[in-house]
C-alpha cells in the first residue's frame, strides 16, 4: 500500500466550494483507503495500491463526477512530500516573510514558471525538484507579489498549485502517519 498526498487546485475559492466531509464521502467509492482531509484548502492524504498517475486520474474523475467542475490535482508520495519539506531552504515561520512551495504535475510548466520568476526578479526562488519550487513573499503581500500574479495565470492552472510551507509540514506529518 502506498501513502500519498493529494493537493487540489482552486477549491473553496472562486465559487468552487467543497465541504471536506463531502469530498471524503465521494472518495469512498474509489480505490483509496485511510482518506484524511487537512484544513479546508484542498489537502488530502490517502493510501492506495495504485501508482501516483492513476491516483491522480481517479481523484480528478471523482471531483468532476461528484462536484461538476474541471478539477486538477498534484499527487506526491508521502516520502516525496517529506523530502520537499526538508529541502526547502526557507523558514516555516518568520514574521517578515511567508514561505511557499509551488507544486506541479508538469515539470515543463514548473520550469517555465521558474524561468519567468527568475527573469522577473525581486523574488527568491529555489527549485526543489522537477515537481516543486519554493519561494518567499513579504508578510501581508503575498497576493500583491509580482511572482504570485505570474503563478496565478491561466496557463498554469491545470498543472500547479501553491501551499504555504506550514501547510506542507502538516500534510507531511499526516501522510507519515499513514506510512507508519
C-alpha positions in Angstrom: 0.0 0.0 0.0 1.3 3.4 -1.0 0.8 6.6 1.0 0.0 9.8 -1.0 -0.6 13.4 -0.5 -3.1 15.0 -3.0 -3.2 18.7 -3.4 -6.3 20.1 -5.1 -6.2 23.3 -7.2 -8.7 26.0 -6.8 -11.3 24.7 -4.3 -13.0 26.9 -1.8 -12.1 30.0 -3.8 -13.7 31.5 -6.9 -17.1 30.0 -6.2 -16.0 26.3 -6.1 -16.9 25.3 -2.6 -16.5 21.7 -1.4 -17.0 20.6 2.1 -14.3 18.3 3.2 -16.8 15.8 4.6 -18.5 15.6 1.2 -15.1 15.2 -0.5 -14.2 12.3 1.8 -17.6 10.7 1.2 -17.2 10.9 -2.6 -13.8 9.3 -2.4 -15.1 6.3 -0.6 -16.2 4.7 -3.9 -12.7 5.0 -5.3 -9.7 2.6 -4.7 -8.4 4.7 -1.8 -8.3 4.0 1.9 -7.4 6.0 5.1 -8.6 9.2 3.4 -8.0 12.2 5.6 -8.6 15.8 4.7 -6.5 18.6 6.1 -7.6 22.2 6.5 -10.3 23.4 4.1 -7.9 24.3 1.3 -7.8 21.0 -0.6 -5.2 18.8 1.0 -5.8 15.1 1.3 -3.7 12.2 2.4 -4.7 8.6 1.5 -3.5 5.1 0.9 -3.8 3.2 -2.4 -2.4 0.3 -4.3 -2.5 2.4 -7.4 0.6 4.2 -8.8 0.6 8.0 -8.5 -0.6 8.7 -12.0 -3.6 6.5 -11.5 -4.4 8.1 -8.2 -4.4 11.5 -10.0 -6.7 10.2 -12.7 -9.1 8.6 -10.2 -9.1 11.6 -7.9 -9.8 14.1 -10.8 -12.6 11.9 -12.2 -14.2 11.7 -8.8 -14.1 15.5 -8.4 -15.6 16.1 -11.9 -18.3 13.5 -11.4 -19.2 14.4 -7.8 -18.8 18.1 -7.8 -19.1 19.1 -11.5 -16.0 21.1 -12.1 -12.8 20.8 -14.0 -10.5 19.5 -11.3 -6.8 19.3 -11.3 -4.6 17.8 -8.6 -1.0 17.2 -7.8 -0.2 13.8 -6.3 3.0 13.1 -4.4 4.1 10.2 -2.3 4.3 10.8 1.4 8.1 10.2 1.2 8.4 12.9 -1.5 6.5 15.4 0.5 8.9 14.8 3.4 11.9 15.3 1.1 10.5 18.6 -0.3 9.8 20.0 3.2 13.3 19.0 4.3 14.8 20.6 1.1 13.1 23.9 1.5 15.7 26.5 2.5 13.1 29.0 3.8 11.6 29.1 7.3 8.2 27.8 8.0 7.6 30.6 10.5 9.0 34.0 10.0 7.5 37.4 10.9 8.7 39.2 7.8 8.1 36.6 5.1 5.9 33.7 4.1 7.4 30.6 2.6 5.5 28.9 -0.2 6.0 25.8 -2.3 4.5 25.6 -5.7 3.8 22.0 -6.7 3.3 20.8 -10.2 2.2 17.7 -12.2 4.1 19.0 -15.2 7.9 19.5 -15.0 8.0 21.7 -18.1 5.3 24.1 -16.8 7.2 24.4 -13.5 10.5 25.1 -15.3 8.7 27.7 -17.4 7.3 29.3 -14.2 10.7 29.2 -12.5 12.3 30.9 -15.5 9.5 33.6 -15.6 10.0 34.2 -11.9 13.8 34.4 -12.2 13.5 36.8 -15.2 11.1 38.9 -13.2 13.5 39.3 -10.3 12.6 40.6 -6.8 11.6 37.1 -5.6 13.7 34.4 -4.1 13.1 31.1 -5.8 14.6 27.7 -5.2 13.9 24.6 -7.4 13.4 21.7 -5.1 12.9 19.2 -7.9 11.0 18.7 -11.1 7.7 18.9 -9.3 8.3 21.7 -6.8 9.8 25.1 -6.2 10.0 27.2 -3.0 9.6 30.9 -2.9 9.3 33.8 -0.4 6.7 36.6 -0.3 6.7 39.5 2.1 4.3 39.0 5.0 1.0 40.6 4.1 1.9 41.0 0.5 1.6 37.5 -1.0 -1.3 38.2 -3.4 0.3 41.5 -4.5 3.7 40.0 -5.2 4.6 40.0 -8.9 5.5 36.3 -8.7 2.2 35.4 -7.2 0.4 37.2 -10.1 2.5 35.3 -12.7 1.9 31.9 -11.0 -1.9 32.6 -11.0 -2.0 32.8 -14.8 -4.5 30.5 -16.5 -1.8 28.6 -18.4 -0.5 27.1 -15.0 -4.0 26.3 -13.7 -4.0 22.6 -14.9 -0.6 21.8 -13.5 0.3 23.8 -10.5 -0.9 24.7 -7.0 0.8 26.5 -4.2 0.9 25.8 -0.5 2.3 27.7 2.5 5.2 25.7 3.9 3.4 25.4 7.2 0.6 23.6 5.4 3.1 21.3 3.7 4.5 20.4 7.1 1.0 19.5 8.3 0.4 17.4 5.2 3.8 15.7 5.6 3.0 14.8 9.2 -0.4 13.4 8.3 0.9 11.4 5.4 3.7 10.0 7.6 1.0 8.7 9.9 -0.4 6.6 7.1 3.0 5.1 6.3 3.6 4.2 9.9 
